Amino acid sequence: MNDKPKYVAFRDKKLEDAFEELKEGKFQDRRLYNQIDEARKKIKEGPACATKIPKRLWPKLYVQNYGITNLWKYDLPSGWRLIYTIKTDEVMILSIILEWMTHKEYERRFKY
């Protein structure tokens, strides 16, 4: 069992601000906010709780912009997808949320 502390963060302040803006939005935005927040809690409990995306399917954007070494997809309700990567070191496990998107956007990004 791994006893390292686990954290969840957004890739940058802009994405974190977009997440916080959902809380103040319309009903659908607030619902998405709650779904992402619940996903964050589950990812913090067990970072590998989602579906690991095979390396051959990784969009170049993630590799070039974020230098990922792994990629995960968390299925949110209503067809939304939360994409994140996990970084570990001797001290902690950090799950970094890269983005969330609709299923249609996900299919386009991953070329399905």
PDB file as gemmi writes it, atoms N, CA and C in Angstrom:
CRYST1    1.000    1.000    1.000  90.00  90.00  90.00 P 1                      
ATOM      1  N   MET A   1       0.847  -1.186   0.000  1.00  0.00           N  
ATOM      2  CA  MET A   1       0.000   0.000   0.000  1.00  0.00           C  
ATOM      3  C   MET A   1       0.888   1.244   0.000  1.00  0.00           C  
ATOM      4  N   ASN A   2       0.549   2.196  -0.824  1.00  0.00           N  
ATOM      5  CA  ASN A   2       1.350   3.413  -0.934  1.00  0.00           C  
ATOM      6  C   ASN A   2       0.858   4.452   0.067  1.00  0.00           C  
ATOM      7  N   ASP A   3       1.740   4.887   0.939  1.00  0.00           N  
ATOM      8  CA  ASP A   3       1.366   5.843   1.985  1.00  0.00           C  
ATOM      9  C   ASP A   3       1.721   7.279   1.643  1.00  0.00           C  
ATOM     10  N   LYS A   4       2.164   7.519   0.420  1.00  0.00           N  
ATOM     11  CA  LYS A   4       2.494   8.892   0.020  1.00  0.00           C  
ATOM     12  C   LYS A   4       1.222   9.730   0.007  1.00  0.00           C  
ATOM     13  N   PRO A   5       1.319  11.007   0.395  1.00  0.00           N  
ATOM     14  CA  PRO A   5       0.143  11.869   0.297  1.00  0.00           C  
ATOM     15  C   PRO A   5      -0.240  12.070  -1.169  1.00  0.00           C  
ATOM     16  N   LYS A   6      -1.555  12.174  -1.411  1.00  0.00           N  
ATOM     17  CA  LYS A   6      -2.075  12.323  -2.768  1.00  0.00           C  
ATOM     18  C   LYS A   6      -2.736  13.689  -2.910  1.00  0.00           C  
ATOM     19  N   TYR A   7      -2.482  14.326  -4.047  1.00  0.00           N  
ATOM     20  CA  TYR A   7      -3.046  15.647  -4.325  1.00  0.00           C  
ATOM     21  C   TYR A   7      -3.617  15.668  -5.734  1.00  0.00           C  
ATOM     22  N   VAL A   8      -4.564  16.566  -5.954  1.00  0.00           N  
ATOM     23  CA  VAL A   8      -5.125  16.792  -7.281  1.00  0.00           C  
ATOM     24  C   VAL A   8      -5.026  18.283  -7.560  1.00  0.00           C  
ATOM     25  N   ALA A   9      -4.516  18.630  -8.733  1.00  0.00           N  
ATOM     26  CA  ALA A   9      -4.366  20.037  -9.111  1.00  0.00           C  
ATOM     27  C   ALA A   9      -4.781  20.209 -10.570  1.00  0.00           C  
ATOM     28  N   PHE A  10      -5.014  21.438 -10.945  1.00  0.00           N  
ATOM     29  CA  PHE A  10      -5.291  21.764 -12.343  1.00  0.00           C  
ATOM     30  C   PHE A  10      -3.980  22.101 -13.031  1.00  0.00           C  
ATOM     31  N   ARG A  11      -3.930  21.932 -14.340  1.00  0.00           N  
ATOM     32  CA  ARG A  11      -2.680  22.150 -15.084  1.00  0.00           C  
ATOM     33  C   ARG A  11      -2.194  23.583 -14.958  1.00  0.00           C  
ATOM     34  N   ASP A  12      -3.127  24.537 -14.790  1.00  0.00           N  
ATOM     35  CA  ASP A  12      -2.735  25.936 -14.620  1.00  0.00           C  
ATOM     36  C   ASP A  12      -3.893  26.726 -14.001  1.00  0.00           C  
ATOM     37  N   LYS A  13      -3.614  27.967 -13.668  1.00  0.00           N  
ATOM     38  CA  LYS A  13      -4.591  28.838 -13.013  1.00  0.00           C  
ATOM     39  C   LYS A  13      -5.796  29.096 -13.914  1.00  0.00           C  
ATOM     40  N   LYS A  14      -5.573  29.203 -15.213  1.00  0.00           N  
ATOM     41  CA  LYS A  14      -6.663  29.475 -16.155  1.00  0.00           C  
ATOM     42  C   LYS A  14      -7.706  28.345 -16.118  1.00  0.00           C  
ATOM     43  N   LEU A  15      -7.250  27.107 -16.085  1.00  0.00           N  
ATOM     44  CA  LEU A  15      -8.171  25.978 -16.021  1.00  0.00           C  
ATOM     45  C   LEU A  15      -8.882  25.932 -14.669  1.00  0.00           C  
ATOM     46  N   GLU A  16      -8.154  26.235 -13.614  1.00  0.00           N  
ATOM     47  CA  GLU A  16      -8.767  26.269 -12.282  1.00  0.00           C  
ATOM     48  C   GLU A  16      -9.843  27.356 -12.219  1.00  0.00           C  
ATOM     49  N   ASP A  17      -9.565  28.502 -12.820  1.00  0.00           N  
ATOM     50  CA  ASP A  17     -10.557  29.581 -12.859  1.00  0.00           C  
ATOM     51  C   ASP A  17     -11.792  29.168 -13.660  1.00  0.00           C  
ATOM     52  N   ALA A  18     -11.582  28.455 -14.775  1.00  0.00           N  
ATOM     53  CA  ALA A  18     -12.703  27.978 -15.585  1.00  0.00           C  
ATOM     54  C   ALA A  18     -13.566  27.008 -14.770  1.00  0.00           C  
ATOM     55  N   PHE A  19     -12.913  26.176 -13.966  1.00  0.00           N  
ATOM     56  CA  PHE A  19     -13.636  25.257 -13.086  1.00  0.00           C  
ATOM     57  C   PHE A  19     -14.472  26.039 -12.076  1.00  0.00           C  
ATOM     58  N   GLU A  20     -13.875  27.033 -11.447  1.00  0.00           N  
ATOM     59  CA  GLU A  20     -14.588  27.829 -10.450  1.00  0.00           C  
ATOM     60  C   GLU A  20     -15.749  28.610 -11.068  1.00  0.00           C  
ATOM     61  N   GLU A  21     -15.589  29.043 -12.307  1.00  0.00           N  
ATOM     62  CA  GLU A  21     -16.664  29.769 -12.997  1.00  0.00           C  
ATOM     63  C   GLU A  21     -17.890  28.888 -13.218  1.00  0.00           C  
ATOM     64  N   LEU A  22     -17.687  27.593 -13.355  1.00  0.00           N  
ATOM     65  CA  LEU A  22     -18.820  26.681 -13.530  1.00  0.00           C  
ATOM     66  C   LEU A  22     -19.777  26.764 -12.346  1.00  0.00           C  
ATOM     67  N   LYS A  23     -19.236  27.010 -11.163  1.00  0.00           N  
ATOM     68  CA  LYS A  23     -20.040  27.064  -9.942  1.00  0.00           C  
ATOM     69  C   LYS A  23     -21.063  28.197 -10.003  1.00  0.00           C  
ATOM     70  N   GLU A  24     -20.724  29.260 -10.707  1.00  0.00           N  
ATOM     71  CA  GLU A  24     -21.589  30.437 -10.774  1.00  0.00           C  
ATOM     72  C   GLU A  24     -22.476  30.445 -12.026  1.00  0.00           C  
ATOM     73  N   GLY A  25     -22.350  29.428 -12.870  1.00  0.00           N  
ATOM     74  CA  GLY A  25     -23.051  29.400 -14.148  1.00  0.00           C  
ATOM     75  C   GLY A  25     -24.477  28.896 -14.056  1.00  0.00           C  
ATOM     76  N   LYS A  26     -24.981  28.524 -15.221  1.00  0.00           N  
ATOM     77  CA  LYS A  26     -26.329  27.980 -15.335  1.00  0.00           C  
ATOM     78  C   LYS A  26     -26.384  26.607 -14.685  1.00  0.00           C  
ATOM     79  N   PHE A  27     -27.590  26.050 -14.650  1.00  0.00           N  
ATOM     80  CA  PHE A  27     -27.799  24.759 -13.998  1.00  0.00           C  
ATOM     81  C   PHE A  27     -26.838  23.694 -14.512  1.00  0.00           C  
ATOM     82  N   GLN A  28     -26.682  23.593 -15.847  1.00  0.00           N  
ATOM     83  CA  GLN A  28     -25.808  22.577 -16.430  1.00  0.00           C  
ATOM     84  C   GLN A  28     -24.349  22.797 -16.009  1.00  0.00           C  
ATOM     85  N   ASP A  29     -23.937  24.058 -15.930  1.00  0.00           N  
ATOM     86  CA  ASP A  29     -22.569  24.373 -15.508  1.00  0.00           C  
ATOM     87  C   ASP A  29     -22.348  23.969 -14.053  1.00  0.00           C  
ATOM     88  N   ARG A  30     -23.318  24.287 -13.206  1.00  0.00           N  
ATOM     89  CA  ARG A  30     -23.192  23.929 -11.788  1.00  0.00           C  
ATOM     90  C   ARG A  30     -23.171  22.409 -11.613  1.00  0.00           C  
ATOM     91  N   ARG A  31     -23.958  21.714 -12.415  1.00  0.00           N  
ATOM     92  CA  ARG A  31     -23.974  20.254 -12.347  1.00  0.00           C  
ATOM     93  C   ARG A  31     -22.608  19.697 -12.774  1.00  0.00           C  
ATOM     94  N   LEU A  32     -22.044  20.251 -13.841  1.00  0.00           N  
ATOM     95  CA  LEU A  32     -20.719  19.818 -14.290  1.00  0.00           C  
ATOM     96  C   LEU A  32     -19.674  20.110 -13.220  1.00  0.00           C  
ATOM     97  N   TYR A  33     -19.766  21.280 -12.585  1.00  0.00           N  
ATOM     98  CA  TYR A  33     -18.859  21.631 -11.493  1.00  0.00           C  
ATOM     99  C   TYR A  33     -18.900  20.546 -10.408  1.00  0.00           C  
ATOM    100  N   ASN A  34     -20.099  20.160  -9.998  1.00  0.00           N  
ATOM    101  CA  ASN A  34     -20.247  19.147  -8.947  1.00  0.00           C  
ATOM    102  C   ASN A  34     -19.694  17.797  -9.391  1.00  0.00           C  
ATOM    103  N   GLN A  35     -19.889  17.448 -10.667  1.00  0.00           N  
ATOM    104  CA  GLN A  35     -19.385  16.177 -11.177  1.00  0.00           C  
ATOM    105  C   GLN A  35     -17.854  16.166 -11.211  1.00  0.00           C  
ATOM    106  N   ILE A  36     -17.270  17.268 -11.638  1.00  0.00           N  
ATOM    107  CA  ILE A  36     -15.807  17.363 -11.662  1.00  0.00           C  
ATOM    108  C   ILE A  36     -15.259  17.343 -10.236  1.00  0.00           C  
ATOM    109  N   ASP A  37     -15.929  18.046  -9.333  1.00  0.00           N  
ATOM    110  CA  ASP A  37     -15.489  18.074  -7.941  1.00  0.00           C  
ATOM    111  C   ASP A  37     -15.526  16.668  -7.328  1.00  0.00           C  
ATOM    112  N   GLU A  38     -16.574  15.919  -7.627  1.00  0.00           N  
ATOM    113  CA  GLU A  38     -16.681  14.546  -7.137  1.00  0.00           C  
ATOM    114  C   GLU A  38     -15.564  13.679  -7.740  1.00  0.00           C  
ATOM    115  N   ALA A  39     -15.287  13.871  -9.019  1.00  0.00           N  
ATOM    116  CA  ALA A  39     -14.201  13.133  -9.674  1.00  0.00           C  
ATOM    117  C   ALA A  39     -12.866  13.463  -9.009  1.00  0.00           C  
ATOM    118  N   ARG A  40     -12.641  14.727  -8.684  1.00  0.00           N  
ATOM    119  CA  ARG A  40     -11.394  15.133  -8.009  1.00  0.00           C  
ATOM    120  C   ARG A  40     -11.224  14.375  -6.696  1.00  0.00           C  
ATOM    121  N   LYS A  41     -12.310  14.223  -5.951  1.00  0.00           N  
ATOM    122  CA  LYS A  41     -12.242  13.506  -4.675  1.00  0.00           C  
ATOM    123  C   LYS A  41     -11.881  12.043  -4.890  1.00  0.00           C  
ATOM    124  N   LYS A  42     -12.498  11.420  -5.901  1.00  0.00           N  
ATOM    125  CA  LYS A  42     -12.217  10.007  -6.168  1.00  0.00           C  
ATOM    126  C   LYS A  42     -10.794   9.812  -6.683  1.00  0.00           C  
ATOM    127  N   ILE A  43     -10.328  10.735  -7.515  1.00  0.00           N  
ATOM    128  CA  ILE A  43      -8.954  10.651  -8.026  1.00  0.00           C  
ATOM    129  C   ILE A  43      -7.961  10.832  -6.892  1.00  0.00           C  
ATOM    130  N   LYS A  44      -8.281  11.720  -5.953  1.00  0.00           N  
ATOM    131  CA  LYS A  44      -7.390  11.921  -4.804  1.00  0.00           C  
ATOM    132  C   LYS A  44      -7.307  10.645  -3.963  1.00  0.00           C  
ATOM    133  N   GLU A  45      -8.429   9.955  -3.779  1.00  0.00           N  
ATOM    134  CA  GLU A  45      -8.446   8.707  -3.009  1.00  0.00           C  
ATOM    135  C   GLU A  45      -7.620   7.622  -3.688  1.00  0.00           C  
ATOM    136  N   GLY A  46      -7.798   7.512  -5.004  1.00  0.00           N  
ATOM    137  CA  GLY A  46      -7.088   6.481  -5.769  1.00  0.00           C  
ATOM    138  C   GLY A  46      -6.766   7.007  -7.152  1.00  0.00           C  
ATOM    139  N   PRO A  47      -5.572   7.560  -7.339  1.00  0.00           N  
ATOM    140  CA  PRO A  47      -5.225   8.202  -8.605  1.00  0.00           C  
ATOM    141  C   PRO A  47      -5.440   7.332  -9.851  1.00  0.00           C  
ATOM    142  N   ALA A  48      -5.351   6.017  -9.712  1.00  0.00           N  
ATOM    143  CA  ALA A  48      -5.522   5.132 -10.864  1.00  0.00           C  
ATOM    144  C   ALA A  48      -6.959   4.609 -10.958  1.00  0.00           C  
ATOM    145  N   CYS A  49      -7.921   5.383 -10.488  1.00  0.00           N  
ATOM    146  CA  CYS A  49      -9.316   4.934 -10.464  1.00  0.00           C  
ATOM    147  C   CYS A  49     -10.003   5.024 -11.823  1.00  0.00           C  
ATOM    148  N   ALA A  50      -9.372   5.646 -12.785  1.00  0.00           N  
ATOM    149  CA  ALA A  50      -9.991   5.854 -14.094  1.00  0.00           C  
ATOM    150  C   ALA A  50      -9.401   4.888 -15.119  1.00  0.00           C  
ATOM    151  N   THR A  51      -9.690   5.148 -16.379  1.00  0.00           N  
ATOM    152  CA  THR A  51      -9.197   4.306 -17.471  1.00  0.00           C  
ATOM    153  C   THR A  51      -7.873   4.856 -17.983  1.00  0.00           C  
ATOM    154  N   LYS A  52      -6.854   4.013 -17.982  1.00  0.00           N  
ATOM    155  CA  LYS A  52      -5.549   4.430 -18.504  1.00  0.00           C  
ATOM    156  C   LYS A  52      -5.612   4.395 -20.027  1.00  0.00           C  
ATOM    157  N   ILE A  53      -5.188   5.483 -20.660  1.00  0.00           N  
ATOM    158  CA  ILE A  53      -5.218   5.583 -22.113  1.00  0.00           C  
ATOM    159  C   ILE A  53      -3.886   5.067 -22.662  1.00  0.00           C  
ATOM    160  N   PRO A  54      -3.942   4.106 -23.591  1.00  0.00           N  
ATOM    161  CA  PRO A  54      -2.692   3.574 -24.168  1.00  0.00           C  
ATOM    162  C   PRO A  54      -1.880   4.663 -24.860  1.00  0.00           C  
ATOM    163  N   LYS A  55      -0.586   4.575 -24.749  1.00  0.00           N  
ATOM    164  CA  LYS A  55       0.328   5.594 -25.270  1.00  0.00           C  
ATOM    165  C   LYS A  55       0.111   5.863 -26.761  1.00  0.00           C  
ATOM    166  N   ARG A  56      -0.220   4.849 -27.521  1.00  0.00           N  
ATOM    167  CA  ARG A  56      -0.414   5.018 -28.966  1.00  0.00           C  
ATOM    168  C   ARG A  56      -1.599   5.923 -29.294  1.00  0.00           C  
ATOM    169  N   LEU A  57      -2.479   6.145 -28.314  1.00  0.00           N  
ATOM    170  CA  LEU A  57      -3.659   6.996 -28.535  1.00  0.00           C  
ATOM    171  C   LEU A  57      -3.490   8.421 -28.015  1.00  0.00           C  
ATOM    172  N   TRP A  58      -2.370   8.715 -27.372  1.00  0.00           N  
ATOM    173  CA  TRP A  58      -2.168  10.042 -26.788  1.00  0.00           C  
ATOM    174  C   TRP A  58      -2.103  11.105 -27.880  1.00  0.00           C  
ATOM    175  N   PRO A  59      -2.886  12.163 -27.756  1.00  0.00           N  
ATOM    176  CA  PRO A  59      -2.739  13.289 -28.693  1.00  0.00           C  
ATOM    177  C   PRO A  59      -1.373  13.961 -28.487  1.00  0.00           C  
ATOM    178  N   LYS A  60      -0.737  14.353 -29.575  1.00  0.00           N  
ATOM    179  CA  LYS A  60       0.582  14.995 -29.499  1.00  0.00           C  
ATOM    180  C   LYS A  60       0.535  16.257 -28.640  1.00  0.00           C  
ATOM    181  N   LEU A  61      -0.602  16.926 -28.641  1.00  0.00           N  
ATOM    182  CA  LEU A  61      -0.788  18.139 -27.844  1.00  0.00           C  
ATOM    183  C   LEU A  61      -0.400  17.910 -26.385  1.00  0.00           C  
ATOM    184  N   TYR A  62      -0.815  16.795 -25.807  1.00  0.00           N  
ATOM    185  CA  TYR A  62      -0.516  16.514 -24.400  1.00  0.00           C  
ATOM    186  C   TYR A  62       0.975  16.259 -24.179  1.00  0.00           C  
ATOM    187  N   VAL A  63       1.578  15.542 -25.099  1.00  0.00           N  
ATOM    188  CA  VAL A  63       3.002  15.226 -24.970  1.00  0.00           C  
ATOM    189  C   VAL A  63       3.831  16.502 -25.125  1.00  0.00           C  
ATOM    190  N   GLN A  64       3.525  17.303 -26.143  1.00  0.00           N  
ATOM    191  CA  GLN A  64       4.288  18.524 -26.419  1.00  0.00           C  
ATOM    192  C   GLN A  64       4.080  19.590 -25.339  1.00  0.00           C  
ATOM    193  N   ASN A  65       2.829  19.803 -24.945  1.00  0.00           N  
ATOM    194  CA  ASN A  65       2.539  20.903 -24.012  1.00  0.00           C  
ATOM    195  C   ASN A  65       2.775  20.555 -22.545  1.00  0.00           C  
ATOM    196  N   TYR A  66       2.596  19.286 -22.172  1.00  0.00           N  
ATOM    197  CA  TYR A  66       2.651  18.932 -20.754  1.00  0.00           C  
ATOM    198  C   TYR A  66       3.709  17.879 -20.422  1.00  0.00           C  
ATOM    199  N   GLY A  67       4.368  17.334 -21.425  1.00  0.00           N  
ATOM    200  CA  GLY A  67       5.407  16.336 -21.171  1.00  0.00           C  
ATOM    201  C   GLY A  67       4.915  15.126 -20.398  1.00  0.00           C  
ATOM    202  N   ILE A  68       3.726  14.648 -20.723  1.00  0.00           N  
ATOM    203  CA  ILE A  68       3.124  13.548 -19.969  1.00  0.00           C  
ATOM    204  C   ILE A  68       3.886  12.243 -20.144  1.00  0.00           C  
ATOM    205  N   THR A  69       3.796  11.397 -19.136  1.00  0.00           N  
ATOM    206  CA  THR A  69       4.351  10.043 -19.211  1.00  0.00           C  
ATOM    207  C   THR A  69       3.247   9.008 -18.993  1.00  0.00           C  
ATOM    208  N   ASN A  70       2.029   9.478 -18.717  1.00  0.00           N  
ATOM    209  CA  ASN A  70       0.855   8.624 -18.585  1.00  0.00           C  
ATOM    210  C   ASN A  70      -0.370   9.510 -18.797  1.00  0.00           C  
ATOM    211  N   LEU A  71      -1.489   8.897 -19.145  1.00  0.00           N  
ATOM    212  CA  LEU A  71      -2.700   9.664 -19.420  1.00  0.00           C  
ATOM    213  C   LEU A  71      -3.907   8.848 -19.006  1.00  0.00           C  
ATOM    214  N   TRP A  72      -4.841   9.513 -18.335  1.00  0.00           N  
ATOM    215  CA  TRP A  72      -6.024   8.853 -17.778  1.00  0.00           C  
ATOM    216  C   TRP A  72      -7.295   9.569 -18.202  1.00  0.00           C  
ATOM    217  N   LYS A  73      -8.376   8.788 -18.336  1.00  0.00           N  
ATOM    218  CA  LYS A  73      -9.684   9.326 -18.699  1.00  0.00           C  
ATOM    219  C   LYS A  73     -10.687   8.919 -17.626  1.00  0.00           C  
ATOM    220  N   TYR A  74     -11.303   9.918 -17.031  1.00  0.00           N  
ATOM    221  CA  TYR A  74     -12.346   9.680 -16.032  1.00  0.00           C  
ATOM    222  C   TYR A  74     -13.674  10.002 -16.695  1.00  0.00           C  
ATOM    223  N   ASP A  75     -14.576   9.029 -16.755  1.00  0.00           N  
ATOM    224  CA  ASP A  75     -15.881   9.240 -17.372  1.00  0.00           C  
ATOM    225  C   ASP A  75     -16.817   9.927 -16.391  1.00  0.00           C  
ATOM    226  N   LEU A  76     -17.234  11.128 -16.774  1.00  0.00           N  
ATOM    227  CA  LEU A  76     -18.202  11.884 -15.993  1.00  0.00           C  
ATOM    228  C   LEU A  76     -19.603  11.572 -16.524  1.00  0.00           C  
ATOM    229  N   PRO A  77     -20.646  11.845 -15.748  1.00  0.00           N  
ATOM    230  CA  PRO A  77     -22.008  11.646 -16.253  1.00  0.00           C  
ATOM    231  C   PRO A  77     -22.283  12.517 -17.489  1.00  0.00           C  
ATOM    232  N   SER A  78     -23.301  12.162 -18.227  1.00  0.00           N  
ATOM    233  CA  SER A  78     -23.754  12.899 -19.415  1.00  0.00           C  
ATOM    234  C   SER A  78     -22.708  12.934 -20.526  1.00  0.00           C  
ATOM    235  N   GLY A  79     -21.825  11.946 -20.554  1.00  0.00           N  
ATOM    236  CA  GLY A  79     -20.866  11.830 -21.641  1.00  0.00           C  
ATOM    237  C   GLY A  79     -19.645  12.732 -21.550  1.00  0.00           C  
ATOM    238  N   TRP A  80     -19.476  13.462 -20.463  1.00  0.00           N  
ATOM    239  CA  TRP A  80     -18.287  14.310 -20.305  1.00  0.00           C  
ATOM    240  C   TRP A  80     -17.087  13.451 -19.946  1.00  0.00           C  
ATOM    241  N   ARG A  81     -15.898  13.926 -20.307  1.00  0.00           N  
ATOM    242  CA  ARG A  81     -14.648  13.237 -19.997  1.00  0.00           C  
ATOM    243  C   ARG A  81     -13.696  14.184 -19.285  1.00  0.00           C  
ATOM    244  N   LEU A  82     -13.016  13.671 -18.283  1.00  0.00           N  
ATOM    245  CA  LEU A  82     -11.993  14.418 -17.549  1.00  0.00           C  
ATOM    246  C   LEU A  82     -10.661  13.743 -17.860  1.00  0.00           C  
ATOM    247  N   ILE A  83      -9.703  14.507 -18.369  1.00  0.00           N  
ATOM    248  CA  ILE A  83      -8.406  13.960 -18.765  1.00  0.00           C  
ATOM    249  C   ILE A  83      -7.357  14.446 -17.767  1.00  0.00           C  
ATOM    250  N   TYR A  84      -6.550  13.502 -17.272  1.00  0.00           N  
ATOM    251  CA  TYR A  84      -5.513  13.883 -16.309  1.00  0.00           C  
ATOM    252  C   TYR A  84      -4.292  12.989 -16.441  1.00  0.00           C  
ATOM    253  N   THR A  85      -3.224  13.427 -15.830  1.00  0.00           N  
ATOM    254  CA  THR A  85      -1.977  12.665 -15.784  1.00  0.00           C  
ATOM    255  C   THR A  85      -1.540  12.565 -14.326  1.00  0.00           C  
ATOM    256  N   ILE A  86      -0.688  11.609 -14.037  1.00  0.00           N  
ATOM    257  CA  ILE A  86      -0.215  11.401 -12.664  1.00  0.00           C  
ATOM    258  C   ILE A  86       1.302  11.566 -12.632  1.00  0.00           C  
ATOM    259  N   LYS A  87       1.764  12.399 -11.715  1.00  0.00           N  
ATOM    260  CA  LYS A  87       3.207  12.585 -11.477  1.00  0.00           C  
ATOM    261  C   LYS A  87       3.502  12.079 -10.071  1.00  0.00           C  
ATOM    262  N   THR A  88       4.576  11.331  -9.950  1.00  0.00           N  
ATOM    263  CA  THR A  88       4.958  10.838  -8.623  1.00  0.00           C  
ATOM    264  C   THR A  88       6.434  11.128  -8.376  1.00  0.00           C  
ATOM    265  N   ASP A  89       6.763  11.265  -7.127  1.00  0.00           N  
ATOM    266  CA  ASP A  89       8.161  11.369  -6.724  1.00  0.00           C  
ATOM    267  C   ASP A  89       8.302  10.691  -5.372  1.00  0.00           C  
ATOM    268  N   GLU A  90       9.410  10.901  -4.708  1.00  0.00           N  
ATOM    269  CA  GLU A  90       9.637  10.237  -3.427  1.00  0.00           C  
ATOM    270  C   GLU A  90       8.688  10.727  -2.338  1.00  0.00           C  
ATOM    271  N   VAL A  91       8.111  11.922  -2.543  1.00  0.00           N  
ATOM    272  CA  VAL A  91       7.341  12.573  -1.486  1.00  0.00           C  
ATOM    273  C   VAL A  91       5.830  12.442  -1.655  1.00  0.00           C  
ATOM    274  N   MET A  92       5.331  12.516  -2.901  1.00  0.00           N  
ATOM    275  CA  MET A  92       3.878  12.573  -3.080  1.00  0.00           C  
ATOM    276  C   MET A  92       3.448  12.026  -4.438  1.00  0.00           C  
ATOM    277  N   ILE A  93       2.126  11.906  -4.581  1.00  0.00           N  
ATOM    278  CA  ILE A  93       1.491  11.541  -5.850  1.00  0.00           C  
ATOM    279  C   ILE A  93       0.601  12.718  -6.227  1.00  0.00           C  
ATOM    280  N   LEU A  94       0.838  13.275  -7.401  1.00  0.00           N  
ATOM    281  CA  LEU A  94       0.089  14.443  -7.860  1.00  0.00           C  
ATOM    282  C   LEU A  94      -0.651  14.109  -9.145  1.00  0.00           C  
ATOM    283  N   SER A  95      -1.976  14.187  -9.092  1.00  0.00           N  
ATOM    284  CA  SER A  95      -2.799  14.017 -10.286  1.00  0.00           C  
ATOM    285  C   SER A  95      -3.077  15.410 -10.837  1.00  0.00           C  
ATOM    286  N   ILE A  96      -2.785  15.613 -12.126  1.00  0.00           N  
ATOM    287  CA  ILE A  96      -2.937  16.933 -12.740  1.00  0.00           C  
ATOM    288  C   ILE A  96      -4.046  16.869 -13.788  1.00  0.00           C  
ATOM    289  N   ILE A  97      -5.105  17.620 -13.548  1.00  0.00           N  
ATOM    290  CA  ILE A  97      -6.210  17.688 -14.497  1.00  0.00           C  
ATOM    291  C   ILE A  97      -5.783  18.550 -15.671  1.00  0.00           C  
ATOM    292  N   LEU A  98      -5.827  17.965 -16.871  1.00  0.00           N  
ATOM    293  CA  LEU A  98      -5.416  18.676 -18.072  1.00  0.00           C  
ATOM    294  C   LEU A  98      -6.591  19.381 -18.732  1.00  0.00           C  
ATOM    295  N   GLU A  99      -7.758  18.730 -18.754  1.00  0.00           N  
ATOM    296  CA  GLU A  99      -8.957  19.352 -19.309  1.00  0.00           C  
ATOM    297  C   GLU A  99     -10.153  18.440 -19.119  1.00  0.00           C  
ATOM    298  N   TRP A 100     -11.329  18.994 -19.361  1.00  0.00           N  
ATOM    299  CA  TRP A 100     -12.548  18.213 -19.428  1.00  0.00           C  
ATOM    300  C   TRP A 100     -13.239  18.598 -20.729  1.00  0.00           C  
ATOM    301  N   MET A 101     -14.032  17.677 -21.255  1.00  0.00           N  
ATOM    302  CA  MET A 101     -14.642  17.917 -22.558  1.00  0.00           C  
ATOM    303  C   MET A 101     -15.856  17.014 -22.738  1.00  0.00           C  
ATOM    304  N   THR A 102     -16.677  17.369 -23.714  1.00  0.00           N  
ATOM    305  CA  THR A 102     -17.817  16.517 -24.044  1.00  0.00           C  
ATOM    306  C   THR A 102     -17.298  15.258 -24.736  1.00  0.00           C  
ATOM    307  N   HIS A 103     -18.152  14.279 -24.842  1.00  0.00           N  
ATOM    308  CA  HIS A 103     -17.757  13.041 -25.511  1.00  0.00           C  
ATOM    309  C   HIS A 103     -17.398  13.310 -26.978  1.00  0.00           C  
ATOM    310  N   LYS A 104     -18.149  14.175 -27.619  1.00  0.00           N  
ATOM    311  CA  LYS A 104     -17.867  14.507 -29.022  1.00  0.00           C  
ATOM    312  C   LYS A 104     -16.484  15.158 -29.164  1.00  0.00           C  
ATOM    313  N   GLU A 105     -16.170  16.097 -28.259  1.00  0.00           N  
ATOM    314  CA  GLU A 105     -14.846  16.730 -28.275  1.00  0.00           C  
ATOM    315  C   GLU A 105     -13.752  15.695 -27.999  1.00  0.00           C  
ATOM    316  N   TYR A 106     -14.048  14.768 -27.104  1.00  0.00           N  
ATOM    317  CA  TYR A 106     -13.105  13.699 -26.773  1.00  0.00           C  
ATOM    318  C   TYR A 106     -12.821  12.839 -28.005  1.00  0.00           C  
ATOM    319  N   GLU A 107     -13.868  12.466 -28.722  1.00  0.00           N  
ATOM    320  CA  GLU A 107     -13.688  11.655 -29.931  1.00  0.00           C  
ATOM    321  C   GLU A 107     -12.841  12.388 -30.962  1.00  0.00           C  
ATOM    322  N   ARG A 108     -13.056  13.685 -31.110  1.00  0.00           N  
ATOM    323  CA  ARG A 108     -12.268  14.478 -32.048  1.00  0.00           C  
ATOM    324  C   ARG A 108     -10.800  14.564 -31.617  1.00  0.00           C  
ATOM    325  N   ARG A 109     -10.591  14.850 -30.342  1.00  0.00           N  
ATOM    326  CA  ARG A 109      -9.226  15.010 -29.817  1.00  0.00           C  
ATOM    327  C   ARG A 109      -8.429  13.708 -29.955  1.00  0.00           C  
ATOM    328  N   PHE A 110      -9.092  12.585 -29.676  1.00  0.00           N  
ATOM    329  CA  PHE A 110      -8.404  11.300 -29.684  1.00  0.00           C  
ATOM    330  C   PHE A 110      -8.567  10.551 -31.021  1.00  0.00           C  
ATOM    331  N   LYS A 111      -9.188  11.209 -31.986  1.00  0.00           N  
ATOM    332  CA  LYS A 111      -9.352  10.680 -33.349  1.00  0.00           C  
ATOM    333  C   LYS A 111     -10.052   9.339 -33.408  1.00  0.00           C  
ATOM    334  N   TYR A 112     -11.169   9.238 -32.679  1.00  0.00           N  
ATOM    335  CA  TYR A 112     -11.980   8.006 -32.733  1.00  0.00           C  
ATOM    336  C   TYR A 112     -12.970   8.111 -33.859  1.00  0.00           C  
TER     337      TYR A 112                                                      
END                                                                             
